């Protein structure tokens, strides 16, 4: 696969990365560890070079998994992880924290679990309203100077916060949700990133499976599946939102592609510095996702998808109220 470049610092990665969170949490029972190690290595064999994890995934389990899987090929891949949550003595997540000492401790723990000497891309997972973003960026700058981190990233940060952080330590990439299912970043985020030379890494680029066409009105989300608690996936909202999937499916049939491939190809066509990180635990789904990088959507296809998406009012919030409050806008 051809490479894409994140940010002015020039972090080169595959056009699609792999979101690894679901291998440890949020989408039902945790799969066997050895199966996921083999799966991650299969992704490397297929040309994926960007792998996304975080200390809070598990917590901690996901970094350990990714670290073990990628250790034999560490020099050939880009590992992104995140700090920004606080934990009690039992490891339970208790809120956000980006105090400088907590950032340093988080990075040392991540380095150990990831079995690496440096983190390629370190994100602040959520903005901490109690810590000036200049202090956060300054701490990450110190870690970069010390050789423990290579690039600074932010997640779910708003425009004003991004600008303040970028003035202290250049931001290589922003991670936030973006898809045909959620286009809010187009209003202010994307123009700001373009201006500042910051790459964009959309998570949930398939709307947590919604844009694959695999979710139906009768889908039951099992124990441990985060979608069971999300307003967008409540029955009434689902039924209203299917209109978007139907329209994307029409384009997919015409292109001899899957609905998910069209959704990802649309995203890749928006900017050359956008690198989605769809998450999956199945090899056939990974192969399908990677096929989107070679799917050619014409200007007419893109205009049709834009019009279809803009004409449908998506129902339901992204998160429950408590999680919504953690988003900086």
N, C-alpha and C positions, 0 to 999 in steps of 0.2 A: 504494500500500500504506500501511496505517496504520503509524505509527512506534512503536517501543518505546524505553524509557529504560533506559540502563545506569547503575547506581549513583546514589548520592545527589547527586553533582555534576550529574546530569541530562544525560548525553550521549544525544541522540536519534538513532536510526538506523532503517533499515528492519528489518522482523522477521526477515529472513534477510540475511546478508551473503554475500560471495563470498571463499572461500579461494583465493588465487592461487598457492600453492606449486607445484602440479602443472603450471603453465605453464612452469616452469623446471627441475624436477627430480622424481625419485621415482616417476614413473608413465610410464616409457618415454622415447623420444626427444623432445627439446624441439621443440614446434611452431614454425612460422615466426613471427617476431616480429610482422610486420604483421597476421597473422591474430589473434594474441592481443590486440593493441591494438584492433582492430575489435571483438573479442569483449567486452573490458572496457567499451568505450563502449556496446555493445549492452545490457550489464547496467545501465548508468546509465539508458539510455532506458527500461528496464523498471521503474525505480524502486528499484534497489539503491543504497544509499548508504554501506554499510560494506564496505571492501576491506582484506583482511588480507594482509600480506607480512612479510618479515624480511630482515635483512642476510645471514643464512646461506643463504637460498634461492638457490641458484645456484653458489657464493655471489655476492651482489651483483646478479646479472642480474635477479632478480625485482623488486627495488626500482626499477631503471632502467626496466624494462618498465611497471610500474604508474605510475611518475612521468610517463613520456611519455604514456601512455594517458589519465591523469586531468588532465593540465595544463590542457586547455581548460575543464574543469568543476570545477576544484579547490575553488571556493567552495561547491559544492553537495554535496560528498561528505565522508565521514569516512575518513581513512587511518590504519590501525593498522600499526605495524611493531615490531620486537623487537631488543634487544641481548642480549648474554650469552654469546657464543661468542668464542673466541680463534682467530686465524688466523696462519699463518706468512707469510713474505715472498711466497710464490707464491699466497697466497689460500686455501690449504688449511686447513680447520677442524682445530684441534689440541686442543680441549677447551673448558671453560667459563671465563669470566672476567667478573666484574662489579666489577672495581676501578674506583673513581671516575674515574680518568683514561681508562680504557678505555671507560667509559660515555659520557663527553663526546666522545671521538674517534668512537665509533660513531654518536652522534647527529649530529655534524657531517657524517659521511659519508652517513648516511641522508637528511638534509636536502638535500644536493647531488644525490643520485641520484633522490630523489622530486620534485625541482624545486619545493620548497615552503619557506615561511618558518617553518612550525611543524608538528610531528607531532601529530595529533589525539589518538592513543592510543598510548602507548609502553609496551610490555611488557618485563619481564625474562623472557627466553626460557626459561631454566632457572636454578634457584637455585644460586648458587655457595657451596659449603660453606666456602670459605676467606675469604669476605668477609661481615662481619656485615650482616644484612638492613637494619639501621638505617642503615648507611653507603650502601647502595644507594638506599633510599627518600629519604635526605637529599640525595643527588646529584640524583635525579630532581626533588625539590622545588626545588632550585636552578635546574634547567633550566626548570621551570614558571615560576618567578619571573622568569627571563630571557626568557620568551616563546618559547622554542624548542620547548616541549612543552605540551600542554593537559591531558592526563589520564594518570594512572599506571595501568598494568595489570601483572598477574603471570600466569605460565604454569606449570602443573604444580606449583604451590606447595601445601604442606600447611597445615593449620589454624593451627598455632602460628606458622609463618612469616608467614602472611597477617596475623594479629593484630599481630605486632610491626611489620611494615611499615606497616600501616594507622594505627598510633599515631603514626607520623612524618609520613607523607603519605597522605591518604585514597586508597584504591585504588578506581578506578572499575569495573574489570572483571577477572575471573579467566578465563583460557582454559585449558581442560583437555578431555580426551576425555569425551564423555557421549552415550549413545544407548541404545536398547533392547538393543544388543549389549554395552554396558559401563555399568553403573549404580552403580559404586563411589562417585561423588560424592554420592549420596543419603544415605550413612551420616553423614558429618561435614561435607563441603564445603558442600552446599546450605544446611543450617541455619545455618552460620556466615555465609555470604554474605547470607542473609535478615536475620540479626541486625545485621550491620554496614552493610547498605545497599550491597552490592556486586553489580554485574551479572555474568552468567555467559555466556560465549561458547564453546559447545562446538565443538571441531574433530572431524573424522571423525564427524559426526552420522549418517552412513549406513554406519558401520563399514568405511570405505575401499572402498565399493562393495558390500559384502556384503549390506546391507539393501536394495539395489535389486533383488535377485533375478537380477542379471546374472551373478554368479559361480556356476560349477558345479564339480562334482568334477573335471571334465576341463579346466577353465580353466588355460591355460599363461601364466604371468607372464613377459613378455619381459625383455630386457636393460634395466637401469635402473629396473625396477619394484620398489619397496621391498617389496611384498607377498611377493615370492619369498623374502625373508629373515625374514619374521615368523612366529613359531610358530603364531599363530592360523590362518594360511593353509596350513599343512602339510596334506597330503591327509587324514590321519586326523582332525585337528581339524576340518577343513572338513566332512567327512561328518557328524560329530557335531553341528555347529552349524547344519546346514541345517534342523533341526527348528524353530528360531526363525523362519527365513524362511518356512517353510510356514505357520506360524500367522499371521504378519503378512499373508501373501498372502491368506489366507481373509477377513480383515477388508477388505483392499483390494478384493477382488471384490465384496463386499457394498456397498461405498461407491462403486463405479464409479471407483476411483482406482488409482494404481500402488502397488506395495509401498513404494517410496521415499517417495512422498507421505504415506502413512500413518505411516511411521517419523518423518518430519519433523514432521508434525502432532501426533503424540504428544509429541514433544519441546517444541514450542511451547506445548502445553497444560499443561506441568508448572508453569511460573512465568511471569508477565508480563514478567520481567526477564531471560529467556533469549533469546539471539539466536544461532542456529546459523550456522556459516559453511561450508556444503558447498562443496567444490571441484569444478569441472568445467571442461572446455575445449570443450564442445559446446553449441551454442545450444539444441538440442531438450532436452537434459538440464537446462539452466538454466531453461527455461520450465516443465519438469516440476517442478523443485524449488520454484520460486516459486508454483506452483499449490497447494502444501501450506498456504500462509498463509490460503487461503480454504476449506480443507477442514474441515468441522465434524465433529468426533468427539464422539459423545454420551458421557455418563458410563458407559453400558454398554460402549461401544466401548473406552474407556480402561481400564475395569476388566478387560475381556477381554485387552487387550494387556499390562497389568501382570501379570496372573495367568500368562499364557503365558510372558512373559519371566522372571518369578521362578521358574517351574517348570523351567527348562532351565539346566543347568550348562554355561556356555560353556567350551570347551576351548581351551587354548593361551594363552600370555602375550601381552601387547600388543606387546612389543618383544624383541629379543635381549637377553641379559644385560647387556651393556655399556650399552645405551640405557636399560634398566630402572633402572640405578643412578643415572641423572640425575634421576629423579623424586623430588621431595621429599614425603614423607608422614610 
